[in-house]
Every structure is written in C-alpha cells, then in structure tokens.
Amino acid sequence: MKFSYVTFCIVLTLLLAKTELSMGVTCNALQLIACANAITSSNPPSAICCSKLKEQKPCLCQYLKDPNLKKLVNSPNAIKVADTCGSPFPIC
C-alpha cells in the first residue's frame, strides 16, 4: 500500500502531542518527517532520516499501536528504510 508525502505529513501533523519515555526520549512522530521521502518513494534514506529514526526507535512500538500511524510506520517501505539505516524495527 502506497502513501503519499501529503498523507504522511497530515497524519504526523495530527500527532503533535509528545510523550516522554522513562529513558528520557521524547516521542514525537513528527521527527520522522525526515524519512517521508524515503518511505513514500524508492529513494534511499538520508543521514538525517537515519539519525531521527534511531532517536525515535524506542517509540516505534508506541507508534505501531496508534491506528493513524501504524499504516505508515509498518509499511514495507518504512521497514526497508529502517533496515537500510541499520535500525531494524523492534519486536513489540
């Protein structure tokens, strides 16, 4: 299933609320906007995308529980981007 950059931005914009994890990581799905181009196309992820993905990795299980984000975060391209960045998805 393909998602457009606009869809990705809209969903992420709806999730402006931030959550603090006990590790001190601030979960903010908007940080993953740096990966939108790689997730919605066949372009390789940028260094910024990989950095943000690694920062947000502790939050991915939380994002997968959100029905608005699950479609994007759990898409084949998102998983490919995570693998390419050397930050595979955690088992939730």
C-alpha positions as CSV (number, residue, x, y, z in Angstrom):
1,M,0.0,0.0,0.0
2,K,1.5,3.4,-1.0
3,F,1.1,6.6,0.9
4,S,1.7,10.0,-0.4
5,Y,4.0,12.5,1.2
6,V,0.9,14.7,1.8
7,T,-0.8,11.8,3.6
8,F,2.3,11.2,5.7
9,C,2.5,14.9,6.7
10,I,-1.2,15.1,7.6
11,V,-1.0,12.1,9.8
12,L,2.1,13.2,11.5
13,T,0.7,16.7,12.0
14,L,-2.3,15.2,13.8
15,L,0.1,13.7,16.3
16,L,1.6,16.8,17.7
17,A,1.4,15.6,21.3
18,K,4.7,14.4,22.7
19,T,5.2,11.6,25.2
20,E,8.2,11.2,27.4
21,L,9.6,7.6,27.9
22,S,11.4,6.6,31.0
23,M,14.6,6.7,29.0
24,G,14.3,10.4,28.5
25,V,13.4,10.0,24.8
26,T,10.8,12.4,23.6
27,C,8.4,10.5,21.3
28,N,7.4,12.8,18.5
29,A,6.3,11.2,15.3
30,L,6.9,14.5,13.5
31,Q,10.6,13.8,13.9
32,L,10.1,11.0,11.3
33,I,9.1,13.5,8.6
34,A,12.8,13.5,7.6
35,C,12.1,9.9,6.3
36,A,8.9,10.8,4.4
37,N,10.7,10.9,1.0
38,A,12.4,7.6,1.5
39,I,9.2,5.9,2.8
40,T,7.0,7.2,0.0
41,S,9.4,6.6,-2.8
42,S,12.3,4.3,-3.7
43,N,14.9,6.9,-2.8
44,P,17.5,5.9,-0.2
45,P,17.1,7.4,3.3
46,S,19.2,10.5,4.1
47,A,21.6,10.6,7.0
48,I,19.2,12.9,8.8
49,C,16.4,10.3,8.3
50,C,18.5,7.6,9.8
51,S,19.5,9.7,12.7
52,K,15.9,10.6,13.5
53,L,14.8,7.0,13.1
54,K,17.5,5.9,15.6
55,E,16.4,8.6,18.0
56,Q,12.8,7.6,17.8
57,K,13.4,3.8,17.8
58,P,12.3,3.5,21.5
59,C,9.0,5.0,20.4
60,L,8.2,2.7,17.4
61,C,6.1,0.2,19.4
62,Q,4.0,3.1,20.7
63,Y,3.6,4.4,17.1
64,L,2.6,0.9,15.9
65,K,-0.3,0.9,18.5
66,D,-1.7,4.1,17.0
67,P,-4.1,3.3,14.2
68,N,-3.2,6.6,12.4
69,L,0.5,5.8,12.4
70,K,0.5,2.1,12.1
71,K,-0.2,2.1,8.3
72,L,2.8,4.3,7.7
73,V,5.3,3.0,10.3
74,N,4.5,-0.6,9.5
75,S,4.6,-0.2,5.7
76,P,7.1,-2.3,3.7
77,N,9.0,0.9,2.7
78,A,9.2,2.1,6.3
79,I,10.6,-1.3,7.3
80,K,13.1,-1.2,4.4
81,V,14.2,2.3,5.4
82,A,14.8,1.2,9.0
83,D,16.8,-1.8,7.8
84,T,18.8,0.4,5.4
85,C,19.6,2.7,8.3
86,G,20.8,-0.2,10.4
87,S,18.0,0.3,12.9
88,P,15.5,-2.6,12.3
89,F,12.1,-2.4,14.0
90,P,11.9,-3.7,17.5
91,I,9.7,-6.7,18.2
92,C,6.7,-5.3,20.0
